[in-house]
Amino acid sequence: MAFPRRPVADEPLLTPSQVAAMLGKERSTVFRIPPGELPFVLTAGGEKRKGHRRYRQRDVDKYVGTRADPPLAERVARLEERVDRLESK
């Protein structure tokens, strides 16, 4: 799979550590997110490196939007249903 090497000018790029902080996860978790879910671009690397991952702000925002938790009221309702089922057993 080929990854774009040149980001659009003036487009904010984030490091894996910055993305991890936004997601409330460890940096290693960010590396395990499939590129189809959270695309990245590669910067120029050194002799032995293929490049450094950078994430577009808009891609991170989109990923966060697709992973948003359901509203609190919905989560409470689900928990209450589970409690009711357990109590009825």
PDB file of N, CA, C and O in Angstrom:
ATOM      1  N   MET A   1       0.847  -1.173   0.000  1.00  0.00           N
ATOM      2  CA  MET A   1       0.000   0.000   0.000  1.00  0.00           C
ATOM      3  C   MET A   1       0.895   1.240   0.000  1.00  0.00           C
ATOM      4  O   MET A   1       1.777   1.372   0.848  1.00  0.00           O
ATOM      5  N   ALA A   2       0.673   2.119  -0.923  1.00  0.00           N
ATOM      6  CA  ALA A   2       1.479   3.336  -1.025  1.00  0.00           C
ATOM      7  C   ALA A   2       0.839   4.453  -0.205  1.00  0.00           C
ATOM      8  O   ALA A   2      -0.380   4.623  -0.209  1.00  0.00           O
ATOM      9  N   PHE A   3       1.662   5.191   0.480  1.00  0.00           N
ATOM     10  CA  PHE A   3       1.192   6.304   1.296  1.00  0.00           C
ATOM     11  C   PHE A   3       1.672   7.603   0.671  1.00  0.00           C
ATOM     12  O   PHE A   3       2.789   7.661   0.156  1.00  0.00           O
ATOM     13  N   PRO A   4       0.857   8.637   0.705  1.00  0.00           N
ATOM     14  CA  PRO A   4       1.297   9.912   0.139  1.00  0.00           C
ATOM     15  C   PRO A   4       2.483  10.458   0.915  1.00  0.00           C
ATOM     16  O   PRO A   4       2.532  10.367   2.141  1.00  0.00           O
ATOM     17  N   ARG A   5       3.424  11.019   0.201  1.00  0.00           N
ATOM     18  CA  ARG A   5       4.609  11.572   0.849  1.00  0.00           C
ATOM     19  C   ARG A   5       4.538  13.077   1.032  1.00  0.00           C
ATOM     20  O   ARG A   5       5.277  13.628   1.848  1.00  0.00           O
ATOM     21  N   ARG A   6       3.686  13.745   0.309  1.00  0.00           N
ATOM     22  CA  ARG A   6       3.646  15.200   0.398  1.00  0.00           C
ATOM     23  C   ARG A   6       2.274  15.671   0.855  1.00  0.00           C
ATOM     24  O   ARG A   6       1.277  15.482   0.158  1.00  0.00           O
ATOM     25  N   PRO A   7       2.231  16.289   2.036  1.00  0.00           N
ATOM     26  CA  PRO A   7       0.955  16.824   2.490  1.00  0.00           C
ATOM     27  C   PRO A   7       0.615  18.119   1.763  1.00  0.00           C
ATOM     28  O   PRO A   7       1.479  18.768   1.173  1.00  0.00           O
ATOM     29  N   VAL A   8      -0.641  18.472   1.817  1.00  0.00           N
ATOM     30  CA  VAL A   8      -1.083  19.734   1.230  1.00  0.00           C
ATOM     31  C   VAL A   8      -0.472  20.877   2.036  1.00  0.00           C
ATOM     32  O   VAL A   8      -0.398  20.803   3.263  1.00  0.00           O
ATOM     33  N   ALA A   9      -0.031  21.939   1.347  1.00  0.00           N
ATOM     34  CA  ALA A   9       0.585  23.085   2.025  1.00  0.00           C
ATOM     35  C   ALA A   9      -0.369  23.658   3.073  1.00  0.00           C
ATOM     36  O   ALA A   9      -1.581  23.698   2.865  1.00  0.00           O
ATOM     37  N   ASP A  10       0.174  24.088   4.166  1.00  0.00           N
ATOM     38  CA  ASP A  10      -0.565  24.707   5.273  1.00  0.00           C
ATOM     39  C   ASP A  10      -1.557  23.761   5.940  1.00  0.00           C
ATOM     40  O   ASP A  10      -2.449  24.212   6.659  1.00  0.00           O
ATOM     41  N   GLU A  11      -1.419  22.492   5.719  1.00  0.00           N
ATOM     42  CA  GLU A  11      -2.298  21.528   6.373  1.00  0.00           C
ATOM     43  C   GLU A  11      -1.640  21.076   7.680  1.00  0.00           C
ATOM     44  O   GLU A  11      -0.503  20.605   7.663  1.00  0.00           O
ATOM     45  N   PRO A  12      -2.339  21.214   8.807  1.00  0.00           N
ATOM     46  CA  PRO A  12      -1.726  20.805  10.078  1.00  0.00           C
ATOM     47  C   PRO A  12      -1.425  19.308  10.105  1.00  0.00           C
ATOM     48  O   PRO A  12      -2.290  18.488   9.797  1.00  0.00           O
ATOM     49  N   LEU A  13      -0.206  18.962  10.473  1.00  0.00           N
ATOM     50  CA  LEU A  13       0.197  17.571  10.614  1.00  0.00           C
ATOM     51  C   LEU A  13       0.543  17.302  12.072  1.00  0.00           C
ATOM     52  O   LEU A  13       1.158  18.133  12.740  1.00  0.00           O
ATOM     53  N   LEU A  14       0.144  16.146  12.551  1.00  0.00           N
ATOM     54  CA  LEU A  14       0.349  15.788  13.952  1.00  0.00           C
ATOM     55  C   LEU A  14       1.269  14.580  14.060  1.00  0.00           C
ATOM     56  O   LEU A  14       1.263  13.704  13.196  1.00  0.00           O
ATOM     57  N   THR A  15       2.050  14.541  15.115  1.00  0.00           N
ATOM     58  CA  THR A  15       2.908  13.392  15.385  1.00  0.00           C
ATOM     59  C   THR A  15       2.066  12.295  16.027  1.00  0.00           C
ATOM     60  O   THR A  15       0.974  12.565  16.524  1.00  0.00           O
ATOM     61  N   PRO A  16       2.564  11.059  16.021  1.00  0.00           N
ATOM     62  CA  PRO A  16       1.831   9.989  16.711  1.00  0.00           C
ATOM     63  C   PRO A  16       1.583  10.301  18.189  1.00  0.00           C
ATOM     64  O   PRO A  16       0.537   9.938  18.726  1.00  0.00           O
ATOM     65  N   SER A  17       2.517  10.960  18.841  1.00  0.00           N
ATOM     66  CA  SER A  17       2.333  11.325  20.251  1.00  0.00           C
ATOM     67  C   SER A  17       1.193  12.325  20.430  1.00  0.00           C
ATOM     68  O   SER A  17       0.419  12.223  21.382  1.00  0.00           O
ATOM     69  N   GLN A  18       1.090  13.279  19.527  1.00  0.00           N
ATOM     70  CA  GLN A  18       0.006  14.254  19.606  1.00  0.00           C
ATOM     71  C   GLN A  18      -1.348  13.583  19.374  1.00  0.00           C
ATOM     72  O   GLN A  18      -2.325  13.895  20.053  1.00  0.00           O
ATOM     73  N   VAL A  19      -1.400  12.663  18.414  1.00  0.00           N
ATOM     74  CA  VAL A  19      -2.641  11.936  18.147  1.00  0.00           C
ATOM     75  C   VAL A  19      -3.011  11.093  19.368  1.00  0.00           C
ATOM     76  O   VAL A  19      -4.176  11.049  19.763  1.00  0.00           O
ATOM     77  N   ALA A  20      -2.031  10.432  19.958  1.00  0.00           N
ATOM     78  CA  ALA A  20      -2.286   9.611  21.144  1.00  0.00           C
ATOM     79  C   ALA A  20      -2.873  10.458  22.277  1.00  0.00           C
ATOM     80  O   ALA A  20      -3.802  10.029  22.962  1.00  0.00           O
ATOM     81  N   ALA A  21      -2.333  11.646  22.468  1.00  0.00           N
ATOM     82  CA  ALA A  21      -2.849  12.530  23.515  1.00  0.00           C
ATOM     83  C   ALA A  21      -4.296  12.927  23.230  1.00  0.00           C
ATOM     84  O   ALA A  21      -5.116  13.000  24.145  1.00  0.00           O
ATOM     85  N   MET A  22      -4.605  13.181  21.963  1.00  0.00           N
ATOM     86  CA  MET A  22      -5.976  13.550  21.592  1.00  0.00           C
ATOM     87  C   MET A  22      -6.948  12.399  21.831  1.00  0.00           C
ATOM     88  O   MET A  22      -8.097  12.617  22.217  1.00  0.00           O
ATOM     89  N   LEU A  23      -6.481  11.172  21.598  1.00  0.00           N
ATOM     90  CA  LEU A  23      -7.343  10.004  21.742  1.00  0.00           C
ATOM     91  C   LEU A  23      -7.360   9.458  23.163  1.00  0.00           C
ATOM     92  O   LEU A  23      -8.198   8.623  23.503  1.00  0.00           O
ATOM     93  N   GLY A  24      -6.435   9.929  23.992  1.00  0.00           N
ATOM     94  CA  GLY A  24      -6.338   9.399  25.348  1.00  0.00           C
ATOM     95  C   GLY A  24      -5.794   7.977  25.359  1.00  0.00           C
ATOM     96  O   GLY A  24      -6.162   7.166  26.209  1.00  0.00           O
ATOM     97  N   LYS A  25      -4.911   7.683  24.404  1.00  0.00           N
ATOM     98  CA  LYS A  25      -4.335   6.344  24.256  1.00  0.00           C
ATOM     99  C   LYS A  25      -2.817   6.437  24.301  1.00  0.00           C
ATOM    100  O   LYS A  25      -2.249   7.529  24.340  1.00  0.00           O
ATOM    101  N   GLU A  26      -2.171   5.279  24.295  1.00  0.00           N
ATOM    102  CA  GLU A  26      -0.720   5.217  24.224  1.00  0.00           C
ATOM    103  C   GLU A  26      -0.268   5.414  22.779  1.00  0.00           C
ATOM    104  O   GLU A  26      -1.018   5.139  21.842  1.00  0.00           O
ATOM    105  N   ARG A  27       0.939   5.882  22.611  1.00  0.00           N
ATOM    106  CA  ARG A  27       1.497   6.110  21.279  1.00  0.00           C
ATOM    107  C   ARG A  27       1.517   4.822  20.458  1.00  0.00           C
ATOM    108  O   ARG A  27       1.242   4.841  19.258  1.00  0.00           O
ATOM    109  N   SER A  28       1.839   3.716  21.102  1.00  0.00           N
ATOM    110  CA  SER A  28       1.893   2.434  20.383  1.00  0.00           C
ATOM    111  C   SER A  28       0.524   2.035  19.833  1.00  0.00           C
ATOM    112  O   SER A  28       0.441   1.352  18.812  1.00  0.00           O
ATOM    113  N   THR A  29      -0.537   2.455  20.497  1.00  0.00           N
ATOM    114  CA  THR A  29      -1.885   2.162  20.019  1.00  0.00           C
ATOM    115  C   THR A  29      -2.150   2.876  18.700  1.00  0.00           C
ATOM    116  O   THR A  29      -2.797   2.322  17.811  1.00  0.00           O
ATOM    117  N   VAL A  30      -1.658   4.096  18.570  1.00  0.00           N
ATOM    118  CA  VAL A  30      -1.848   4.869  17.343  1.00  0.00           C
ATOM    119  C   VAL A  30      -1.222   4.139  16.159  1.00  0.00           C
ATOM    120  O   VAL A  30      -1.791   4.124  15.067  1.00  0.00           O
ATOM    121  N   PHE A  31      -0.060   3.537  16.368  1.00  0.00           N
ATOM    122  CA  PHE A  31       0.613   2.810  15.289  1.00  0.00           C
ATOM    123  C   PHE A  31      -0.171   1.572  14.855  1.00  0.00           C
ATOM    124  O   PHE A  31      -0.011   1.105  13.727  1.00  0.00           O
ATOM    125  N   ARG A  32      -1.012   1.037  15.736  1.00  0.00           N
ATOM    126  CA  ARG A  32      -1.783  -0.168  15.409  1.00  0.00           C
ATOM    127  C   ARG A  32      -3.106   0.138  14.713  1.00  0.00           C
ATOM    128  O   ARG A  32      -3.777  -0.783  14.246  1.00  0.00           O
ATOM    129  N   ILE A  33      -3.491   1.393  14.634  1.00  0.00           N
ATOM    130  CA  ILE A  33      -4.734   1.744  13.946  1.00  0.00           C
ATOM    131  C   ILE A  33      -4.498   1.556  12.449  1.00  0.00           C
ATOM    132  O   ILE A  33      -3.571   2.143  11.892  1.00  0.00           O
ATOM    133  N   PRO A  34      -5.326   0.746  11.795  1.00  0.00           N
ATOM    134  CA  PRO A  34      -5.114   0.496  10.365  1.00  0.00           C
ATOM    135  C   PRO A  34      -5.159   1.787   9.542  1.00  0.00           C
ATOM    136  O   PRO A  34      -5.973   2.667   9.825  1.00  0.00           O
ATOM    137  N   PRO A  35      -4.300   1.910   8.531  1.00  0.00           N
ATOM    138  CA  PRO A  35      -4.278   3.117   7.694  1.00  0.00           C
ATOM    139  C   PRO A  35      -5.615   3.399   7.015  1.00  0.00           C
ATOM    140  O   PRO A  35      -5.911   4.547   6.682  1.00  0.00           O
ATOM    141  N   GLY A  36      -6.415   2.373   6.810  1.00  0.00           N
ATOM    142  CA  GLY A  36      -7.730   2.592   6.229  1.00  0.00           C
ATOM    143  C   GLY A  36      -8.670   3.347   7.169  1.00  0.00           C
ATOM    144  O   GLY A  36      -9.613   4.000   6.724  1.00  0.00           O
ATOM    145  N   GLU A  37      -8.403   3.249   8.472  1.00  0.00           N
ATOM    146  CA  GLU A  37      -9.218   3.949   9.466  1.00  0.00           C
ATOM    147  C   GLU A  37      -8.633   5.310   9.822  1.00  0.00           C
ATOM    148  O   GLU A  37      -9.369   6.277  10.021  1.00  0.00           O
ATOM    149  N   LEU A  38      -7.316   5.381   9.900  1.00  0.00           N
ATOM    150  CA  LEU A  38      -6.635   6.636  10.227  1.00  0.00           C
ATOM    151  C   LEU A  38      -5.417   6.770   9.314  1.00  0.00           C
ATOM    152  O   LEU A  38      -4.329   6.313   9.662  1.00  0.00           O
ATOM    153  N   PRO A  39      -5.595   7.400   8.138  1.00  0.00           N
ATOM    154  CA  PRO A  39      -4.484   7.527   7.182  1.00  0.00           C
ATOM    155  C   PRO A  39      -3.349   8.406   7.728  1.00  0.00           C
ATOM    156  O   PRO A  39      -3.554   9.249   8.601  1.00  0.00           O
ATOM    157  N   PHE A  40      -2.164   8.182   7.192  1.00  0.00           N
ATOM    158  CA  PHE A  40      -1.016   9.007   7.564  1.00  0.00           C
ATOM    159  C   PHE A  40      -0.182   9.299   6.332  1.00  0.00           C
ATOM    160  O   PHE A  40      -0.318   8.640   5.301  1.00  0.00           O
ATOM    161  N   VAL A  41       0.686  10.300   6.454  1.00  0.00           N
ATOM    162  CA  VAL A  41       1.653  10.600   5.398  1.00  0.00           C
ATOM    163  C   VAL A  41       3.032  10.297   5.961  1.00  0.00           C
ATOM    164  O   VAL A  41       3.233  10.313   7.176  1.00  0.00           O
ATOM    165  N   LEU A  42       3.967  10.024   5.086  1.00  0.00           N
ATOM    166  CA  LEU A  42       5.342   9.769   5.504  1.00  0.00           C
ATOM    167  C   LEU A  42       6.207  10.962   5.139  1.00  0.00           C
ATOM    168  O   LEU A  42       6.158  11.465   4.016  1.00  0.00           O
ATOM    169  N   THR A  43       6.993  11.403   6.097  1.00  0.00           N
ATOM    170  CA  THR A  43       7.945  12.475   5.830  1.00  0.00           C
ATOM    171  C   THR A  43       9.234  11.850   5.327  1.00  0.00           C
ATOM    172  O   THR A  43       9.388  10.628   5.349  1.00  0.00           O
ATOM    173  N   ALA A  44      10.139  12.668   4.882  1.00  0.00           N
ATOM    174  CA  ALA A  44      11.443  12.166   4.453  1.00  0.00           C
ATOM    175  C   ALA A  44      12.143  11.573   5.666  1.00  0.00           C
ATOM    176  O   ALA A  44      12.078  12.132   6.761  1.00  0.00           O
ATOM    177  N   GLY A  45      12.813  10.443   5.472  1.00  0.00           N
ATOM    178  CA  GLY A  45      13.499   9.780   6.573  1.00  0.00           C
ATOM    179  C   GLY A  45      14.992   9.778   6.375  1.00  0.00           C
ATOM    180  O   GLY A  45      15.504  10.338   5.406  1.00  0.00           O
ATOM    181  N   GLY A  46      15.678   9.156   7.283  1.00  0.00           N
ATOM    182  CA  GLY A  46      17.129   9.030   7.200  1.00  0.00           C
ATOM    183  C   GLY A  46      17.508   7.873   6.289  1.00  0.00           C
ATOM    184  O   GLY A  46      16.675   7.368   5.537  1.00  0.00           O
ATOM    185  N   GLU A  47      18.777   7.453   6.360  1.00  0.00           N
ATOM    186  CA  GLU A  47      19.269   6.389   5.484  1.00  0.00           C
ATOM    187  C   GLU A  47      18.521   5.074   5.695  1.00  0.00           C
ATOM    188  O   GLU A  47      18.161   4.403   4.728  1.00  0.00           O
ATOM    189  N   LYS A  48      18.286   4.705   6.947  1.00  0.00           N
ATOM    190  CA  LYS A  48      17.678   3.411   7.242  1.00  0.00           C
ATOM    191  C   LYS A  48      16.163   3.511   7.455  1.00  0.00           C
ATOM    192  O   LYS A  48      15.492   2.492   7.615  1.00  0.00           O
ATOM    193  N   ARG A  49      15.643   4.692   7.459  1.00  0.00           N
ATOM    194  CA  ARG A  49      14.227   4.861   7.747  1.00  0.00           C
ATOM    195  C   ARG A  49      13.437   5.130   6.481  1.00  0.00           C
ATOM    196  O   ARG A  49      13.940   5.720   5.525  1.00  0.00           O
ATOM    197  N   LYS A  50      12.204   4.689   6.494  1.00  0.00           N
ATOM    198  CA  LYS A  50      11.312   4.953   5.369  1.00  0.00           C
ATOM    199  C   LYS A  50      10.658   6.314   5.517  1.00  0.00           C
ATOM    200  O   LYS A  50      10.124   6.850   4.546  1.00  0.00           O
ATOM    201  N   GLY A  51      10.690   6.873   6.695  1.00  0.00           N
ATOM    202  CA  GLY A  51      10.060   8.160   6.949  1.00  0.00           C
ATOM    203  C   GLY A  51       9.369   8.151   8.302  1.00  0.00           C
ATOM    204  O   GLY A  51       9.335   7.134   8.994  1.00  0.00           O
ATOM    205  N   HIS A  52       8.832   9.274   8.659  1.00  0.00           N
ATOM    206  CA  HIS A  52       8.127   9.432   9.920  1.00  0.00           C
ATOM    207  C   HIS A  52       6.646   9.608   9.635  1.00  0.00           C
ATOM    208  O   HIS A  52       6.259  10.301   8.695  1.00  0.00           O
ATOM    209  N   ARG A  53       5.832   8.980  10.448  1.00  0.00           N
ATOM    210  CA  ARG A  53       4.387   9.122  10.271  1.00  0.00           C
ATOM    211  C   ARG A  53       3.926  10.481  10.782  1.00  0.00           C
ATOM    212  O   ARG A  53       4.331  10.947  11.847  1.00  0.00           O
ATOM    213  N   ARG A  54       3.079  11.083   9.995  1.00  0.00           N
ATOM    214  CA  ARG A  54       2.399  12.309  10.406  1.00  0.00           C
ATOM    215  C   ARG A  54       0.942  12.150  10.005  1.00  0.00           C
ATOM    216  O   ARG A  54       0.626  11.593   8.954  1.00  0.00           O
ATOM    217  N   TYR A  55       0.078  12.640  10.848  1.00  0.00           N
ATOM    218  CA  TYR A  55      -1.354  12.496  10.637  1.00  0.00           C
ATOM    219  C   TYR A  55      -1.971  13.852  10.342  1.00  0.00           C
ATOM    220  O   TYR A  55      -1.684  14.835  11.026  1.00  0.00           O
ATOM    221  N   ARG A  56      -2.815  13.903   9.327  1.00  0.00           N
ATOM    222  CA  ARG A  56      -3.505  15.150   8.999  1.00  0.00           C
ATOM    223  C   ARG A  56      -4.561  15.427  10.067  1.00  0.00           C
ATOM    224  O   ARG A  56      -5.264  14.522  10.516  1.00  0.00           O
ATOM    225  N   GLN A  57      -4.656  16.674  10.456  1.00  0.00           N
ATOM    226  CA  GLN A  57      -5.628  17.066  11.469  1.00  0.00           C
ATOM    227  C   GLN A  57      -7.041  16.641  11.055  1.00  0.00           C
ATOM    228  O   GLN A  57      -7.805  16.140  11.881  1.00  0.00           O
ATOM    229  N   ARG A  58      -7.384  16.835   9.803  1.00  0.00           N
ATOM    230  CA  ARG A  58      -8.748  16.509   9.353  1.00  0.00           C
ATOM    231  C   ARG A  58      -9.014  15.003   9.428  1.00  0.00           C
ATOM    232  O   ARG A  58     -10.141  14.590   9.701  1.00  0.00           O
ATOM    233  N   ASP A  59      -7.981  14.173   9.187  1.00  0.00           N
ATOM    234  CA  ASP A  59      -8.161  12.723   9.288  1.00  0.00           C
ATOM    235  C   ASP A  59      -8.362  12.297  10.743  1.00  0.00           C
ATOM    236  O   ASP A  59      -9.170  11.414  11.033  1.00  0.00           O
ATOM    237  N   VAL A  60      -7.625  12.930  11.650  1.00  0.00           N
ATOM    238  CA  VAL A  60      -7.786  12.619  13.076  1.00  0.00           C
ATOM    239  C   VAL A  60      -9.174  13.053  13.541  1.00  0.00           C
ATOM    240  O   VAL A  60      -9.850  12.318  14.260  1.00  0.00           O
ATOM    241  N   ASP A  61      -9.595  14.246  13.129  1.00  0.00           N
ATOM    242  CA  ASP A  61     -10.929  14.723  13.497  1.00  0.00           C
ATOM    243  C   ASP A  61     -12.008  13.777  12.995  1.00  0.00           C
ATOM    244  O   ASP A  61     -12.970  13.493  13.708  1.00  0.00           O
ATOM    245  N   LYS A  62     -11.851  13.289  11.769  1.00  0.00           N
ATOM    246  CA  LYS A  62     -12.819  12.358  11.192  1.00  0.00           C
ATOM    247  C   LYS A  62     -12.817  11.046  11.978  1.00  0.00           C
ATOM    248  O   LYS A  62     -13.879  10.500  12.276  1.00  0.00           O
ATOM    249  N   TYR A  63     -11.628  10.541  12.314  1.00  0.00           N
ATOM    250  CA  TYR A  63     -11.518   9.294  13.082  1.00  0.00           C
ATOM    251  C   TYR A  63     -12.172   9.456  14.450  1.00  0.00           C
ATOM    252  O   TYR A  63     -12.910   8.577  14.895  1.00  0.00           O
ATOM    253  N   VAL A  64     -11.907  10.561  15.107  1.00  0.00           N
ATOM    254  CA  VAL A  64     -12.505  10.807  16.423  1.00  0.00           C
ATOM    255  C   VAL A  64     -14.018  10.872  16.300  1.00  0.00           C
ATOM    256  O   VAL A  64     -14.731  10.362  17.165  1.00  0.00           O
ATOM    257  N   GLY A  65     -14.516  11.491  15.239  1.00  0.00           N
ATOM    258  CA  GLY A  65     -15.960  11.590  15.029  1.00  0.00           C
ATOM    259  C   GLY A  65     -16.612  10.246  14.819  1.00  0.00           C
ATOM    260  O   GLY A  65     -17.752  10.040  15.234  1.00  0.00           O
ATOM    261  N   THR A  66     -15.908   9.323  14.178  1.00  0.00           N
ATOM    262  CA  THR A  66     -16.478   7.996  13.945  1.00  0.00           C
ATOM    263  C   THR A  66     -16.371   7.122  15.179  1.00  0.00           C
ATOM    264  O   THR A  66     -17.054   6.103  15.280  1.00  0.00           O
ATOM    265  N   ARG A  67     -15.527   7.506  16.112  1.00  0.00           N
ATOM    266  CA  ARG A  67     -15.324   6.724  17.322  1.00  0.00           C
ATOM    267  C   ARG A  67     -15.980   7.369  18.544  1.00  0.00           C
ATOM    268  O   ARG A  67     -15.723   6.955  19.674  1.00  0.00           O
ATOM    269  N   ALA A  68     -16.805   8.354  18.329  1.00  0.00           N
ATOM    270  CA  ALA A  68     -17.397   9.075  19.448  1.00  0.00           C
ATOM    271  C   ALA A  68     -18.273   8.144  20.289  1.00  0.00           C
ATOM    272  O   ALA A  68     -18.989   7.290  19.766  1.00  0.00           O
ATOM    273  N   ASP A  69     -18.194   8.331  21.589  1.00  0.00           N
ATOM    274  CA  ASP A  69     -19.040   7.568  22.496  1.00  0.00           C
ATOM    275  C   ASP A  69     -20.486   8.002  22.330  1.00  0.00           C
ATOM    276  O   ASP A  69     -20.754   9.154  21.988  1.00  0.00           O
ATOM    277  N   PRO A  70     -21.418   7.091  22.569  1.00  0.00           N
ATOM    278  CA  PRO A  70     -22.819   7.490  22.513  1.00  0.00           C
ATOM    279  C   PRO A  70     -23.114   8.490  23.626  1.00  0.00           C
ATOM    280  O   PRO A  70     -22.373   8.555  24.607  1.00  0.00           O
ATOM    281  N   PRO A  71     -24.174   9.262  23.491  1.00  0.00           N
ATOM    282  CA  PRO A  71     -24.516  10.240  24.522  1.00  0.00           C
ATOM    283  C   PRO A  71     -24.695   9.566  25.884  1.00  0.00           C
ATOM    284  O   PRO A  71     -25.043   8.388  25.969  1.00  0.00           O
ATOM    285  N   LEU A  72     -24.453  10.323  26.929  1.00  0.00           N
ATOM    286  CA  LEU A  72     -24.523   9.798  28.289  1.00  0.00           C
ATOM    287  C   LEU A  72     -25.889   9.179  28.579  1.00  0.00           C
ATOM    288  O   LEU A  72     -25.962   8.104  29.173  1.00  0.00           O
ATOM    289  N   ALA A  73     -26.956   9.832  28.174  1.00  0.00           N
ATOM    290  CA  ALA A  73     -28.296   9.307  28.441  1.00  0.00           C
ATOM    291  C   ALA A  73     -28.475   7.920  27.816  1.00  0.00           C
ATOM    292  O   ALA A  73     -29.099   7.044  28.415  1.00  0.00           O
ATOM    293  N   GLU A  74     -27.934   7.725  26.627  1.00  0.00           N
ATOM    294  CA  GLU A  74     -28.033   6.424  25.964  1.00  0.00           C
ATOM    295  C   GLU A  74     -27.243   5.364  26.721  1.00  0.00           C
ATOM    296  O   GLU A  74     -27.707   4.235  26.879  1.00  0.00           O
ATOM    297  N   ARG A  75     -26.056   5.723  27.186  1.00  0.00           N
ATOM    298  CA  ARG A  75     -25.240   4.765  27.942  1.00  0.00           C
ATOM    299  C   ARG A  75     -25.904   4.398  29.250  1.00  0.00           C
ATOM    300  O   ARG A  75     -25.882   3.234  29.649  1.00  0.00           O
ATOM    301  N   VAL A  76     -26.500   5.378  29.931  1.00  0.00           N
ATOM    302  CA  VAL A  76     -27.201   5.117  31.195  1.00  0.00           C
ATOM    303  C   VAL A  76     -28.386   4.192  30.947  1.00  0.00           C
ATOM    304  O   VAL A  76     -28.618   3.260  31.717  1.00  0.00           O
ATOM    305  N   ALA A  77     -29.136   4.443  29.877  1.00  0.00           N
ATOM    306  CA  ALA A  77     -30.289   3.596  29.559  1.00  0.00           C
ATOM    307  C   ALA A  77     -29.848   2.152  29.313  1.00  0.00           C
ATOM    308  O   ALA A  77     -30.505   1.218  29.773  1.00  0.00           O
ATOM    309  N   ARG A  78     -28.743   1.966  28.594  1.00  0.00           N
ATOM    310  CA  ARG A  78     -28.243   0.610  28.346  1.00  0.00           C
ATOM    311  C   ARG A  78     -27.853  -0.082  29.648  1.00  0.00           C
ATOM    312  O   ARG A  78     -28.156  -1.258  29.846  1.00  0.00           O
ATOM    313  N   LEU A  79     -27.182   0.647  30.528  1.00  0.00           N
ATOM    314  CA  LEU A  79     -26.786   0.064  31.811  1.00  0.00           C
ATOM    315  C   LEU A  79     -28.007  -0.299  32.648  1.00  0.00           C
ATOM    316  O   LEU A  79     -28.036  -1.354  33.282  1.00  0.00           O
ATOM    317  N   GLU A  80     -29.012   0.567  32.652  1.00  0.00           N
ATOM    318  CA  GLU A  80     -30.229   0.272  33.410  1.00  0.00           C
ATOM    319  C   GLU A  80     -30.918  -0.980  32.871  1.00  0.00           C
ATOM    320  O   GLU A  80     -31.435  -1.784  33.646  1.00  0.00           O
ATOM    321  N   GLU A  81     -30.929  -1.147  31.552  1.00  0.00           N
ATOM    322  CA  GLU A  81     -31.511  -2.350  30.955  1.00  0.00           C
ATOM    323  C   GLU A  81     -30.753  -3.597  31.392  1.00  0.00           C
ATOM    324  O   GLU A  81     -31.357  -4.623  31.702  1.00  0.00           O
ATOM    325  N   ARG A  82     -29.437  -3.503  31.414  1.00  0.00           N
ATOM    326  CA  ARG A  82     -28.630  -4.641  31.844  1.00  0.00           C
ATOM    327  C   ARG A  82     -28.879  -4.986  33.296  1.00  0.00           C
ATOM    328  O   ARG A  82     -28.974  -6.160  33.653  1.00  0.00           O
ATOM    329  N   VAL A  83     -28.987  -3.967  34.138  1.00  0.00           N
ATOM    330  CA  VAL A  83     -29.275  -4.188  35.561  1.00  0.00           C
ATOM    331  C   VAL A  83     -30.635  -4.848  35.721  1.00  0.00           C
ATOM    332  O   VAL A  83     -30.784  -5.796  36.492  1.00  0.00           O
ATOM    333  N   ASP A  84     -31.628  -4.346  34.993  1.00  0.00           N
ATOM    334  CA  ASP A  84     -32.973  -4.921  35.075  1.00  0.00           C
ATOM    335  C   ASP A  84     -32.964  -6.395  34.674  1.00  0.00           C
ATOM    336  O   ASP A  84     -33.603  -7.218  35.329  1.00  0.00           O
ATOM    337  N   ARG A  85     -32.238  -6.733  33.596  1.00  0.00           N
ATOM    338  CA  ARG A  85     -32.166  -8.119  33.158  1.00  0.00           C
ATOM    339  C   ARG A  85     -31.505  -9.001  34.217  1.00  0.00           C
ATOM    340  O   ARG A  85     -31.954 -10.116  34.481  1.00  0.00           O
ATOM    341  N   LEU A  86     -30.435  -8.483  34.817  1.00  0.00           N
ATOM    342  CA  LEU A  86     -29.731  -9.257  35.842  1.00  0.00           C
ATOM    343  C   LEU A  86     -30.600  -9.449  37.081  1.00  0.00           C
ATOM    344  O   LEU A  86     -30.597 -10.525  37.680  1.00  0.00           O
ATOM    345  N   GLU A  87     -31.340  -8.419  37.466  1.00  0.00           N
ATOM    346  CA  GLU A  87     -32.192  -8.509  38.651  1.00  0.00           C
ATOM    347  C   GLU A  87     -33.370  -9.446  38.428  1.00  0.00           C
ATOM    348  O   GLU A  87     -33.872 -10.046  39.379  1.00  0.00           O
ATOM    349  N   SER A  88     -33.816  -9.578  37.182  1.00  0.00           N
ATOM    350  CA  SER A  88     -34.973 -10.423  36.897  1.00  0.00           C
ATOM    351  C   SER A  88     -34.617 -11.901  36.814  1.00  0.00           C
ATOM    352  O   SER A  88     -35.514 -12.742  36.746  1.00  0.00           O
ATOM    353  N   LYS A  89     -33.355 -12.232  36.818  1.00  0.00           N
ATOM    354  CA  LYS A  89     -32.919 -13.647  36.740  1.00  0.00           C
ATOM    355  C   LYS A  89     -33.060 -14.335  38.072  1.00  0.00           C
ATOM    356  O   LYS A  89     -32.743 -15.518  38.193  1.00  0.00           O
TER     357      LYS A  89
END
